[in-house]
C-alpha cells in the first residue's frame, strides 16, 4: 500500500538571492527572512523548495 506524505511548508522572505539554491538547507535569519547556512553553528530550519530572488517568498519544507 502506497502512502503519500505531502510535508509541511512555511513561507519566509528570501534575505538574499536564493535563485541558484533550490533544495539547499536554509536557516531563519530573523522573524521574517531566510538565508543560506554560512557557518557550522547555524541550525537549518528546512530545505528550500523554490528559487526566489532577494525579497521574494521562499517556500521552505520543514517536515
Residue pairs with C-beta under 8 A, 6 or more apart in sequence:
7 61
7 62
7 63
8 61
8 62
8 63
9 49
9 59
9 60
9 61
9 62
10 45
10 46
10 59
10 60
10 62
11 57
11 58
11 59
11 60
12 28
12 32
12 33
12 34
12 57
12 58
12 60
13 32
13 33
13 34
13 55
13 56
13 57
13 58
14 33
14 34
14 35
14 52
14 53
14 54
14 55
14 56
14 57
14 58
15 29
15 30
15 33
15 34
15 35
15 54
16 35
16 36
16 54
17 53
17 54
18 24
18 26
18 34
18 35
18 36
18 48
18 51
18 52
18 53
18 54
18 58
19 51
19 52
19 53
20 51
21 36
21 48
21 51
22 48
22 49
22 50
22 51
23 47
23 48
23 49
24 36
24 47
24 48
25 36
25 37
25 44
25 46
25 47
25 48
26 34
26 35
26 36
26 37
26 44
26 45
26 46
26 47
26 48
26 58
26 60
27 34
27 35
27 36
27 37
27 42
27 43
27 44
27 45
28 34
28 45
29 35
34 45
34 48
34 58
34 60
37 44
45 60
45 62
46 60
46 61
46 62
47 60
47 61
48 58
48 59
48 60
49 59
49 60
49 61
50 57
50 58
50 59
52 58
